[in-house]
């Protein structure tokens, strides 16, 4: 490759300094580490907490509903459920009306762990919101949700 075939460094710097995707991805990783650290004493990751919290409903959801809520494909959701099932925190059962569908529930042990995790989440979340206070966290959530919905074409 000759030097003439390369993009100018100014373009690399432009992308580095302005790319929203890069900024959001880097921020998402930092947030994930922040919440992972908060949940570490309970042996949970932020993803496991979010997954279990999404199942904490009066009626057990089907896998497709949970995958859509979390922005996961079904294969990724199945993999994420594996360790939670192994620990006895989540159950996966066939739907009574449609044996092809699977319903997901948090077990009593899972609910107890969520109750322990919630105050840790509150504290970690308050730290993040305090750092974002000048940006209006509610407006940021709304804008990010709009981007996610627009991406799915809804």
C-alpha positions in Angstrom: 0.0 0.0 0.0 1.5 3.3 -1.0 1.1 6.5 1.1 -1.2 7.9 -1.6 -3.7 5.0 -0.8 -3.9 5.9 2.9 -6.5 8.2 4.4 -5.1 11.4 5.7 -4.5 11.5 9.5 -6.9 14.5 9.7 -9.8 12.1 8.8 -8.7 9.6 11.5 -8.8 12.4 14.0 -12.2 13.6 12.8 -13.7 10.2 13.3 -11.9 9.8 16.7 -13.2 13.2 17.9 -16.8 13.2 16.5 -18.0 9.6 16.0 -21.1 9.1 18.1 -20.9 5.3 17.8 -17.3 5.3 19.1 -18.3 7.6 22.1 -21.4 5.6 22.9 -19.6 2.2 22.7 -16.7 3.5 24.9 -19.2 4.9 27.4 -21.2 1.7 27.4 -18.1 -0.3 28.2 -17.2 2.1 31.1 -20.8 1.9 32.4 -20.7 -1.9 32.2 -17.4 -2.0 34.2 -18.9 0.4 36.8 -22.0 -1.8 37.3 -20.0 -5.0 37.1 -17.9 -3.7 40.0 -20.9 -2.8 42.0 -22.4 -6.3 41.6 -19.1 -8.2 42.1 -19.8 -8.9 45.8 -22.9 -10.9 44.8 -21.2 -12.7 41.9 -23.4 -11.0 39.3 -22.6 -9.0 36.2 -24.6 -6.0 35.1 -26.0 -8.1 32.2 -27.2 -10.8 34.5 -28.8 -8.2 36.8 -30.6 -6.6 33.8 -31.7 -10.0 32.5 -33.1 -11.1 35.9 -34.7 -7.8 36.5 -36.5 -8.1 33.1 -38.0 -11.4 34.3 -39.3 -10.0 37.5 -42.9 -9.7 36.4 -46.3 -11.0 37.5 -46.5 -13.3 34.4 -43.5 -15.1 33.0 -42.5 -13.7 29.7 -41.5 -15.7 26.6 -37.9 -15.6 25.4 -38.8 -13.3 22.4 -40.2 -10.6 24.6 -37.1 -10.6 26.9 -34.7 -10.7 23.9 -36.5 -7.7 22.4 -36.5 -5.7 25.6 -32.8 -6.3 26.2 -31.8 -5.8 22.5 -30.4 -9.4 22.2 -31.0 -12.1 19.7 -32.4 -15.4 21.0 -29.0 -17.2 20.8 -27.3 -14.6 22.9 -30.2 -14.7 25.4 -30.0 -18.5 25.6 -26.3 -18.3 26.4 -26.9 -15.6 29.0 -29.5 -17.7 30.7 -27.2 -20.7 31.1 -25.2 -19.6 34.1 -28.3 -18.2 35.8 -30.1 -21.5 35.4 -27.1 -23.4 36.6 -27.0 -21.2 39.8 -30.8 -21.9 40.3 -31.7 -18.2 39.8 -33.8 -18.6 36.7 -36.1 -21.3 35.3 -37.0 -21.9 31.7 -40.2 -23.9 31.1 -42.2 -24.8 28.1 -45.3 -22.6 27.7 -48.5 -24.6 28.6 -50.4 -23.4 25.5 -47.5 -23.6 23.0 -44.8 -26.2 23.8 -42.4 -24.5 21.3 -42.3 -21.3 23.4 -40.3 -21.0 26.5 -41.3 -18.9 29.5 -38.7 -17.5 31.8 -39.1 -16.9 35.6 -36.9 -15.8 38.4 -36.7 -18.4 41.2 -37.1 -17.5 44.9 -33.3 -17.6 45.2 -33.1 -15.2 42.2 -35.6 -12.8 43.7 -33.6 -12.8 47.0 -30.4 -12.0 45.0 -32.2 -9.2 43.1 -33.4 -7.8 46.5 -29.7 -7.7 47.6 -28.5 -6.3 44.3 -31.1 -3.5 44.1 -29.4 -1.2 46.7 -26.1 -1.8 45.0 -27.7 -0.8 41.7 -29.2 2.3 43.3 -25.9 3.5 44.6 -24.0 2.8 41.4 -26.8 4.4 39.4 -26.8 7.5 41.6 -23.1 8.0 41.0 -23.6 7.9 37.3 -26.6 10.3 37.3 -24.6 12.7 39.5 -21.9 12.8 36.9 -24.5 13.4 34.2 -26.6 16.0 36.1 -25.6 18.9 33.9 -26.7 16.9 30.8 -30.2 16.1 32.0 -30.2 12.3 32.3 -33.9 12.0 31.4 -33.3 13.8 28.1 -30.3 11.6 27.4 -32.4 8.4 28.1 -35.1 9.7 25.8 -32.6 10.5 23.0 -30.8 7.1 23.3 -34.1 5.3 23.3 -35.2 7.2 20.2 -32.0 6.1 18.4 -32.6 2.4 19.4 -36.2 2.5 18.2 -35.2 4.2 14.9 -32.5 1.6 14.3 -35.1 -1.2 14.6 -37.3 0.6 12.1 -40.2 1.0 14.5 
